[in-house]
C-alpha cells in the first residue's frame, strides 16, 4: 500500500516535468499563425534570455547631390548654405539680388527670423542684423513686441513696459488672432512702453501695428520730448500707423488708455537698408507657429514685405535618445506651406538645430538625437525646395557645446544648450559669414 501511494505522489511531478520540457523545446520554434490565439511563439525563457539592445534607428545620411537642375551644383563645403530651391521662386538667389539692390539702389530689404529660446533676447539676431546693416545699409532693431521678459538683453535699446495683458501661443483662452511673434497685447487701464536707444545709430521711423479695435482709438506719444495724439488706423485685419518720422529718435514713449485696442507691437527702422525682425518664442518646437493665421501673415507682409523668412527650430524638438521625428517633419512641412500661403513667393531658409549635450555615464557629450534631427532638417529643406544651413556642423559638430561650456573661453551656459552673450556673437558672426560666402558662391557659379 505504501508503494502505491508513493508512486501516485510522483505522477503529477513527472507530468509537470514533461510539460516543462515540452515548453522549453517549443521556446526555440515559431508556431504557425492561428495556433494559441494567433501568437506565434511560446517562450518561457524570455525573462532569462540575454536581451539584445534595440538597434538605433538609422537615418540615411543625405549627401548634397540633391538637384533640381542638371546644372545646379550644391557647395561641397557643407557649412555653406545649400539652396535646394534654385530653380524655383523660393530660391535664395532672389534674396541675394535684393541685398545688392539695398546697397546700390538704397532699397529696403526685410527678414523674418522665426525661432525659439536659442534666439531669444535678440543677441544672435542683433549680431546678424548689425553685420548686414554695416555692409548693405540700414539701422534700427525692426519689430518689437509691446513687452518682453528678455528686454534687458536687447543690445540696441532700453525697453520698459507696463499695463499690458499678454495673449500668446500658450495663453489665449479667447482665441485671438496672434501675431508673428506669438503674442497679442491689450492694455488694461493704461498700457505704455518706453524706448531709449543705447547706441548712436538711431532709426528714423517708429510705427505701431494693431488689429481691429472695437471703436476709434488713439495713442499718446512723446517723441524726443514732444507730445502728440495719434489716431490709430482701423480698417484692416492688421493696421500700420506711423508714430514718428523724424531723425534721430533719442526717446519715445507710447501710451493708450483704450482697453479695446489689440496691439501686436512696434517697429523701429529707416527708409532703406536691411532689417531683421526677431520672432522668438521660448519652448517652440515649430508647432506653436502653426497657430498664426494666414490673414495675420498676409496682413503683416502687406506692410513689411519680407524678402526672406528664416525658420530655426530644433532644440525643443530633440528628445533624449530618440531618433524618429516624423511628427516634426509633418509640422515643418505644414509650417512651410503656411508661410508660402501667407507671405507669397518668399525665399525660405531652414537653419538646423545647434549642438546640445546630455550627461552619459557622468560625462556630457552631444545628445545622440541631434545628428538625426539635423539630417531630417536637411531632408525637409530638400523636399520643400528651400535653402538649408547646417548650424550644427558650422559650430564644429559633435562635442562643440561641451567645448563651449567647459573650454577656456566660455561661450555657452551650463544647461549645455543655450549660448551666452559671447557665444551669441560667435553664432551671429558664423551666420553672417556663411551667408555672404554662400551668396558669393551662387552668384559666381554658372547656372543655365
Secondary structure, DSSP 8 states (H G I E B T S, - for coil): -HHHHHHHHHHHHHHHHHHHHHHHHHTTSB--TTTTTT--B--TTTTTS--------------TT--SSTT----SSTTS-EETTTTSTT-HHHHHHHHHHHHHS--EEEEEEEE-GGGGGGHHHHHHHHHHHHHH---S-EEE-S--TTGGG-SSEEEEEEEEEEEESS--TT-----TTSEEEEEEEEEEEEEEESSS---SEEEEEE---SS--EEEEEETTEEEEEE---SSSSEEEEEEE-S----EEEEE--TT-EEEEEEEE-SSEEEEEEEE-TT--SSGGGGS-HHHHHHHHHHH--SEEEEE--TTT--TT----HHHHHHHHHHHHHHHHHH-S-EEEEE-----EEEETTEEEE-TTHHHHHHHHHHHHHHHT-EEE-HHHHHTSTTHHHHHHHSSS--B-TTSSSB-HHHHHHHHHHHHHHHHHHHHHHHHS---
